[in-house]
Amino acid sequence: MRASDRRRMSVNRRKWDESVPLHVAAPAYDVPSFLRGRSTLQPLEIREMGSVREKSLLHLQCHFGLDTLSWARRGARVTGVDFSLAAVQAARRLAREVGLRARFIQSNVYDLPRALEERFDIVYTGKGAMCWLPDVDRWAEIVTTCLKPGGRFYLLEDHPFAEVFPNDPPITKLEPKIPYFGTRASREEYDGTYATRTKMKHKVSYSWMHPVAETLSALTRNGLEVASVREYPFSYWHRYPFMKQDAHGYWHLTRQQGLIPLMWSVMARRTAPGDAPQSITDKEARHRPPSRS
Ligand SMILES: C[S@@+](CC[C@H](N)C(=O)[O-])C[C@H]1O[C@@H](n2cnc3c(N)ncnc32)[C@H](O)[C@@H]1O
């Protein structure tokens, strides 16, 4: 990895460290209802993931652990990884508070092979994770390394095409600003984050665009067999001001409903010796929000 990308990730880490206490207190994360038992997982990720009971699950870029602990509530043996010490410490505190067994490790995803030797049944990531990674090929290699043969990888993420239309400062209509095929880091400088507009000492962050084909190719090149890819015209979060929430909790564009993909998911599997190859299937209805289960 280039030294310049390492430096950019250090800049990002400082902003993440500062954002953690703000996010723990932010209405957008609604920690009080999580403490009362709310799951932060989306209905469709619960459905697409299937049972996690008794499975070992590694959550990459777990932030302060709400999703990780929500998987623990569904019976998984969870390990969360994040490079922000503040995030990992907050996650440990939350786990203690709700009485869940969980392990949280501070590590950059790219340094994980040094921090963790274990192999997992499931590697899970997403919902605002991939855009912070400069090198998807190396990331995919690490994902594969962390999986047992036959283990599952699951990603639910902002669709990279939606990243073409940044919302900082808040926009009134979709205007393309970031190249979908861009390979350079985008630099942003503003107070707050997607979840808070608080004044901050660390205002700068860098993000990277990863088109769908780049991520899928990296996964397959590194020993994963892609079982499903799904694209959705709605989002798990209030991404733009001109969105409306449906009864299932998903956010839809109001004026340009269905115009662009906002979210996507990938299920893949680390092949085990002797496996027959499978093909990509996408039999699910793409424009219908799944019911909450
Ligand atoms: C938007 S949050 C993750 C989303 C999570 N689903 C949530 O909403 O809480 C992104 C996380 O990625 C972490 N992160 C960013 N770059 C990282 C890296 N290179 N290695 C490990 N963690 C990283 C940040 O510290 C932050 O906690």
The ligand as an ORCA input file, in Angstrom:
! r2SCAN-3c Opt
* xyz 0 1
  C     -19.565      4.376      9.098
  S     -18.681      3.461     10.242
  C     -19.187      1.816     10.038
  C     -20.556      1.666      9.866
  C     -21.300      0.892     10.887
  N     -22.085     -0.013     10.139
  C     -22.141      1.867     11.679
  O     -23.012      2.521     11.111
  O     -21.944      1.994     12.854
  C     -17.082      3.298      9.513
  C     -16.081      2.725     10.498
  O     -14.944      2.309      9.743
  C     -13.818      2.500     10.571
  N     -12.654      2.494      9.681
  C     -12.402      3.328      8.647
  N     -11.282      2.943      8.014
  C     -10.819      1.847      8.656
  C      -9.706      0.992      8.465
  N      -8.838      1.187      7.485
  N      -9.539     -0.047      9.309
  C     -10.421     -0.268     10.326
  N     -11.482      0.517     10.554
  C     -11.699      1.564      9.728
  C     -14.084      3.821     11.289
  O     -13.332      3.972     12.461
  C     -15.585      3.708     11.551
  O     -15.824      3.216     12.829
*
